[in-house]
């Protein structure tokens, strides 16, 4: 009986050590998705602040019964974490999220998120939006340099934002100081690199 107990105890000890070994190996592969999810949550939360601290032209906001429209052009970079924002209001207006896949549809947006896979269409989209007050946001590399208004990026393991204030002004948008303090000011003309 003692031998049997000792045999079971040995198996339990071996299985425990195996579990510890596996647990130490897993983080090397499992860290990235949770980090990516955390980034998506933070960026989705920042989108609400963009709405809160941006003022659109009266023509775009005169009817308080119409919602503030967030459009996603391409794949959802927030993996669904933006959806709860539709339960909130901003500037006493409801928020709506729409997925758009044609450039002409973007003119009805207040804020447009440009997916990284739409990089090739950005010059055409940028030209189309030139006279429209649509706040453009993306994590596309070089987005703010190419006339994008707010670009998400990574700096020192933190989410950073570059704000192209010239592009924002040219779209007749006004961003409040509260938003300007959240990011790095870039003064590139939105007509550069065209």
C-alpha positions as a printed Julia matrix, in Angstrom:
194×3 Matrix{Float64}:
   0.0    0.0     0.0
   2.87   2.37    0.89
   4.54   1.54   -2.45
   1.31   2.34   -4.29
   0.98   5.69   -2.49
   4.63   6.45   -3.21
   4.09   5.63   -6.91
   1.09   7.98   -7.1
   3.02  10.67   -5.26
   5.89  10.36   -7.74
   3.47  10.71  -10.66
   1.88  13.79   -9.07
   5.3   15.36   -8.51
   6.34  14.6   -12.1
   3.1   16.04  -13.49
   3.5   19.14  -11.31
   7.03  19.74  -12.61
   5.8   19.2   -16.16
   3.0   21.74  -15.62
   5.52  24.28  -14.25
   7.82  23.7   -17.24
   4.96  24.15  -19.75
   3.71  27.25  -17.94
   7.17  28.81  -18.24
   7.33  28.07  -21.97
   3.83  29.29  -22.91
   4.27  33.04  -22.25
   6.85  33.3   -25.02
   4.07  32.43  -27.47
   0.99  33.68  -25.61
   2.14  37.2   -24.67
   1.54  38.79  -28.07
  -2.23  38.3   -28.43
  -3.02  39.73  -24.95
  -0.74  42.71  -25.66
  -2.43  43.26  -29.0
  -5.84  43.03  -27.34
  -4.78  45.6   -24.73
  -3.61  47.96  -27.49
  -6.92  47.54  -29.32
  -8.86  48.36  -26.14
  -6.77  51.48  -25.44
  -7.05  52.74  -29.02
 -10.83  52.12  -29.0
 -11.07  54.15  -25.79
  -9.08  56.98  -27.35
 -11.53  57.16  -30.25
 -14.2   58.36  -27.79
 -11.86  61.15  -26.65
 -11.3   62.15  -30.27
 -15.06  62.61  -30.64
 -15.32  64.44  -27.34
 -12.55  66.94  -28.06
 -13.16  67.62  -31.77
 -15.52  70.3   -33.07
 -17.0   69.88  -36.54
 -18.43  72.59  -38.78
 -22.02  73.69  -38.01
 -23.22  72.08  -41.25
 -22.03  68.71  -39.99
 -23.47  69.05  -36.49
 -26.5   71.33  -36.77
 -29.12  68.58  -36.38
 -28.73  67.2   -32.87
 -31.12  64.37  -33.73
 -28.58  62.87  -36.14
 -25.83  60.67  -34.69
 -22.09  61.19  -34.63
 -20.87  58.63  -37.17
 -17.66  56.61  -36.81
 -16.77  54.82  -40.02
 -14.34  51.95  -40.42
 -12.81  51.7   -43.89
 -11.41  48.19  -44.15
 -11.01  45.58  -41.42
 -11.87  46.54  -37.87
  -8.49  47.3   -36.25
 -10.12  47.26  -32.8
 -11.4   43.67  -33.07
 -14.87  44.67  -31.85
 -13.69  46.66  -28.81
 -15.16  49.83  -30.3
 -18.73  48.44  -30.27
 -19.6   49.5   -26.66
 -19.13  53.13  -27.73
 -22.51  52.89  -29.48
 -24.11  52.74  -26.03
 -22.69  56.17  -25.19
 -23.4   59.73  -26.28
 -21.08  62.6   -27.09
 -22.06  66.27  -27.4
 -25.61  65.15  -26.51
 -25.78  62.95  -29.59
 -25.86  59.2   -30.1
 -22.85  57.47  -31.63
 -23.16  55.12  -34.6
 -20.5   52.84  -36.1
 -20.62  52.03  -39.8
 -18.38  49.88  -41.98
 -17.75  51.47  -45.35
 -16.01  49.94  -48.35
 -16.44  52.6   -51.03
 -14.66  55.95  -50.96
 -17.81  58.08  -51.67
 -19.45  56.62  -48.52
 -16.78  58.23  -46.32
 -18.16  61.76  -46.78
 -21.02  60.95  -44.37
 -18.58  60.15  -41.53
 -17.5   62.39  -38.67
 -14.51  60.18  -37.86
 -12.99  57.73  -40.32
 -10.71  54.88  -39.25
  -8.55  53.74  -42.17
  -7.47  50.08  -41.99
  -3.84  49.26  -42.78
  -4.86  47.04  -45.71
  -6.32  50.16  -47.41
  -2.89  51.78  -47.68
  -2.92  51.75  -51.49
  -6.25  53.64  -51.53
  -5.15  56.35  -49.08
  -3.94  58.88  -51.74
  -7.28  58.63  -53.58
  -9.28  58.72  -50.33
  -7.24  61.67  -49.05
  -7.91  63.63  -52.22
 -11.64  62.83  -52.02
 -11.81  64.06  -48.42
  -9.8   67.24  -49.08
 -12.79  69.59  -48.74
 -14.74  67.54  -46.22
 -14.66  67.82  -42.43
 -13.9   64.19  -41.65
 -11.4   63.38  -38.9
  -9.09  60.64  -40.22
  -7.42  58.11  -37.92
  -5.14  55.14  -38.66
  -2.17  53.14  -37.44
  -0.78  53.1   -40.99
   2.95  53.84  -40.97
   3.57  57.37  -42.26
  -0.13  58.25  -42.1
   0.31  61.68  -40.5
   3.15  62.51  -42.92
   0.84  61.71  -45.86
  -1.98  63.99  -44.71
  -3.69  61.76  -42.16
  -4.89  63.62  -39.08
  -4.25  61.21  -36.2
  -1.83  58.31  -36.37
  -1.47  55.62  -33.72
   2.06  54.28  -33.25
   4.22  52.46  -30.71
   6.93  54.26  -28.73
   8.79  52.69  -25.82
   6.12  49.98  -25.5
   3.41  52.64  -25.27
   0.68  53.7   -27.64
   1.55  57.13  -29.02
  -0.38  59.52  -31.24
   0.82  61.94  -33.89
  -1.59  64.77  -34.7
  -1.24  66.55  -38.03
  -2.66  69.93  -37.0
  -2.37  71.42  -40.51
  -4.46  68.61  -41.98
  -7.01  69.07  -39.19
  -7.22  72.83  -39.79
  -7.5   72.39  -43.57
 -10.54  70.15  -42.99
 -12.16  73.0   -40.96
 -12.03  70.92  -37.79
 -11.04  72.25  -34.4
  -9.39  70.02  -31.81
  -9.38  71.18  -28.22
  -6.25  71.46  -26.09
  -7.31  68.36  -24.14
  -6.78  66.3   -27.3
  -3.61  68.1   -28.35
  -2.05  67.25  -24.98
  -2.59  63.52  -25.62
  -0.29  63.37  -28.64
   2.7   64.72  -30.52
   1.98  67.69  -32.76
   3.0   67.26  -36.39
   2.61  70.3   -38.65
   2.75  68.6   -42.02
   0.59  70.06  -44.74
  -2.07  67.6   -45.86
  -1.08  68.37  -49.47
   2.46  67.07  -49.03
   3.48  63.75  -50.59
   0.58  63.92  -53.04
